[in-house]
Structure formats: C-alpha cells, structure tokens
C-alpha cells in the first residue's frame, strides 16, 4: 500500500532532506506509523508539518513516529511534534515517538520536551500505549509533576490550564495526566 493509498495526495510534495513513509497500523483504530528518514530543521519543518497535517486531516489521529532513521531534529522540529500533539489531542488521539536515536533524544531532553511525549523503544510498547484504556481522571488527580521549563515541583488538582508559580510558563494538563506547554 502506498502513501497516496493511505492519504490521498500525500506524495504530491517531496523534500530530499526528509523522506516520509506511511504504514497502516491494524491493531489500533485511526493509527498510522509515520516513518521518518533524514532530518528535521528550520528549512524543512514546514514541509513536515504540512505532510503530517494531511495525515490528521485524513482521520488518522493516533500517530506513531518511527524515528530510528531520523538523525537530527532542531528545536523547530520539536515544535512540529508539539503542534501535532495539539492537533490530535482534541480528537482523542495521541502520538508516540518510537526508536529515537540517543543524539536526537538528547535534544528533546535539553529543551525540556522529553516528558511531554510518549517515547517508546519498541512497537509493542507503542501499541500497548494506545490499547491501554485511558485512566479515570479521578484516579490521576491530584497529580504532582515537575514544570517542563524550570523543573519546579507542581501539583494539579484537575485537568486544565494553569501558570507555573516559579517561571510563570503557561502549562496544560489533560485528563490522562499528560503535561505540556499550554
């Protein structure tokens, strides 16, 4: 099955620095594996966002990004992943980053984003993440976590948006307990 079979018009645009291949994931509803080969930087991030936007527009809201052949991600590229999370979360979707190379993971960590994303080492763990039933909100809260910007220990009594008491960053926490910049 080709990219265009899964998402009509997907192959209409190309970028030599980032090759994207789509694979259907049968075990999870509305799920695609997005296989990334190359790098994501300031220059190709618009292409990357546009292509993944086509995937989400086609109804795929559970995305597994296979990153084993992704050898560089700039801060702009990480911003793209954050944008995808904001696109799929309201549609009851999520993303998993799979097989991230150590040097790429280091960028996520340095920028404080490693805890925003579901990062898995193998496909079975990624599939298990999507198959596990969402925990009851009542069992998650109050939730204690570290601010992703300044690392201050914070406590949320419910899902929603709020401001870090230390660095004043606007944060959001969803019903599953995931924390992200809000």
PLY file of the C-alpha trace (Angstrom):
ply
format ascii 1.0
element vertex 182
property float x
property float y
property float z
element edge 181
property int vertex1
property int vertex2
end_header
0.00 0.00 0.00
1.48 3.37 -0.98
1.41 6.67 0.88
-1.21 8.01 -1.55
-3.45 4.97 -0.91
-3.46 5.80 2.81
-3.59 9.60 2.50
-4.68 10.94 -0.92
-2.17 13.42 -2.35
0.49 12.65 0.25
3.27 12.14 -2.29
2.43 15.32 -4.23
5.24 17.13 -2.42
8.70 15.85 -1.59
11.75 17.04 0.29
15.14 15.41 -0.25
16.21 16.04 3.35
13.24 14.20 4.90
11.66 11.09 3.41
8.31 10.13 4.97
6.71 6.73 4.53
3.29 5.82 5.89
2.33 2.38 7.20
-1.11 1.34 8.41
-1.28 0.02 11.97
-4.09 -2.53 12.03
-4.16 -3.12 15.80
-5.10 0.45 16.75
-8.05 2.50 15.49
-7.21 5.53 13.29
-3.50 4.78 13.61
-0.64 5.24 11.17
3.08 4.75 11.53
4.93 7.74 10.10
8.43 6.50 9.21
10.94 9.37 9.16
14.24 9.15 7.30
16.61 12.14 7.30
16.44 15.22 9.49
14.02 17.94 10.58
15.24 21.51 10.79
14.02 25.07 10.27
14.08 24.68 6.48
12.02 21.52 6.09
9.76 21.75 9.16
7.01 23.49 7.13
7.03 20.55 4.69
6.96 18.12 7.64
4.02 19.91 9.30
2.09 20.08 6.04
2.56 16.35 5.37
1.51 15.29 8.87
-1.39 17.76 8.64
-2.61 15.77 5.62
-2.42 12.58 7.71
-4.50 14.11 10.53
-6.98 15.61 8.03
-7.44 12.11 6.60
-8.67 10.96 10.04
-5.54 9.37 11.47
-5.23 10.78 14.99
-3.12 8.07 16.63
0.34 8.51 15.18
3.49 6.51 15.77
6.56 8.35 14.51
9.29 5.84 13.73
12.47 7.82 14.37
15.22 5.20 14.03
16.44 6.84 10.78
15.90 10.39 11.99
19.43 11.64 12.59
18.77 15.26 13.63
15.89 17.35 14.98
16.22 21.08 15.60
14.15 22.97 18.15
11.85 23.94 15.26
11.39 20.24 14.50
10.47 19.55 18.11
7.98 22.40 17.83
6.42 20.49 14.93
5.86 17.43 17.12
4.27 19.69 19.75
1.95 21.11 17.08
0.90 17.57 16.08
0.10 16.77 19.70
-2.13 19.86 19.85
-3.86 18.74 16.60
-4.66 15.18 17.68
-5.39 15.57 21.42
-8.76 17.35 20.91
-9.73 14.48 18.57
-8.96 11.88 21.29
-5.71 10.99 19.56
-2.11 10.87 20.66
1.39 10.46 19.33
4.23 8.11 20.19
7.85 8.66 19.24
9.48 5.32 18.53
13.16 4.34 18.46
14.64 7.81 18.93
18.40 7.91 18.40
20.33 8.98 21.52
21.60 12.25 19.99
18.05 13.20 18.94
16.63 12.24 22.35
19.27 14.47 23.93
17.82 17.49 22.08
14.35 16.64 23.43
15.83 16.39 26.93
17.88 19.58 26.71
14.84 21.56 25.62
12.68 20.00 28.35
10.35 18.17 25.96
11.20 14.55 26.71
8.44 14.33 29.33
5.77 15.80 27.01
5.95 12.95 24.58
5.27 9.26 24.81
8.67 7.88 23.85
8.88 4.12 23.36
11.72 1.77 22.42
9.71 -0.81 20.51
6.50 -1.20 18.55
4.85 -3.48 21.12
5.23 -0.78 23.80
3.80 1.81 21.40
0.80 -0.40 20.59
0.26 -1.15 24.28
0.20 2.56 24.99
-2.65 3.10 22.51
-4.54 -0.03 23.60
-4.46 0.72 27.32
-7.69 2.25 28.47
-7.43 5.88 29.50
-7.18 6.03 33.29
-10.04 7.61 35.17
-9.38 11.28 35.82
-10.34 10.86 39.47
-7.53 8.32 39.97
-4.93 10.65 38.43
-5.55 13.78 40.42
-4.13 15.35 42.41
-1.01 14.88 40.25
2.46 16.01 41.29
4.92 16.71 38.47
7.89 18.91 37.57
7.45 22.02 35.43
8.91 21.17 32.00
10.52 24.62 31.81
12.03 25.28 35.26
11.65 21.83 36.92
9.74 23.23 39.92
7.59 20.62 41.62
3.93 21.42 40.98
0.58 19.89 41.91
-2.55 19.84 39.75
-5.90 19.02 41.34
-7.66 18.58 37.97
-7.04 18.78 34.22
-6.85 22.23 32.63
-4.53 25.17 32.07
-2.53 26.99 34.69
0.65 29.00 35.24
3.83 27.73 36.91
4.27 29.58 40.20
8.02 29.90 39.62
8.76 30.63 35.93
5.21 31.78 35.01
5.06 29.42 31.98
1.53 28.54 30.91
1.04 24.79 31.26
-1.78 22.42 30.44
-2.57 19.01 31.83
-5.04 16.73 30.06
-7.40 14.13 31.52
-4.75 11.43 31.03
-2.30 13.43 33.16
-0.04 14.49 30.27
1.60 17.87 30.86
2.52 20.21 28.02
3.09 23.89 27.32
-0.31 25.39 27.06
0 1
1 2
2 3
3 4
4 5
5 6
6 7
7 8
8 9
9 10
10 11
11 12
12 13
13 14
14 15
15 16
16 17
17 18
18 19
19 20
20 21
21 22
22 23
23 24
24 25
25 26
26 27
27 28
28 29
29 30
30 31
31 32
32 33
33 34
34 35
35 36
36 37
37 38
38 39
39 40
40 41
41 42
42 43
43 44
44 45
45 46
46 47
47 48
48 49
49 50
50 51
51 52
52 53
53 54
54 55
55 56
56 57
57 58
58 59
59 60
60 61
61 62
62 63
63 64
64 65
65 66
66 67
67 68
68 69
69 70
70 71
71 72
72 73
73 74
74 75
75 76
76 77
77 78
78 79
79 80
80 81
81 82
82 83
83 84
84 85
85 86
86 87
87 88
88 89
89 90
90 91
91 92
92 93
93 94
94 95
95 96
96 97
97 98
98 99
99 100
100 101
101 102
102 103
103 104
104 105
105 106
106 107
107 108
108 109
109 110
110 111
111 112
112 113
113 114
114 115
115 116
116 117
117 118
118 119
119 120
120 121
121 122
122 123
123 124
124 125
125 126
126 127
127 128
128 129
129 130
130 131
131 132
132 133
133 134
134 135
135 136
136 137
137 138
138 139
139 140
140 141
141 142
142 143
143 144
144 145
145 146
146 147
147 148
148 149
149 150
150 151
151 152
152 153
153 154
154 155
155 156
156 157
157 158
158 159
159 160
160 161
161 162
162 163
163 164
164 165
165 166
166 167
167 168
168 169
169 170
170 171
171 172
172 173
173 174
174 175
175 176
176 177
177 178
178 179
179 180
180 181
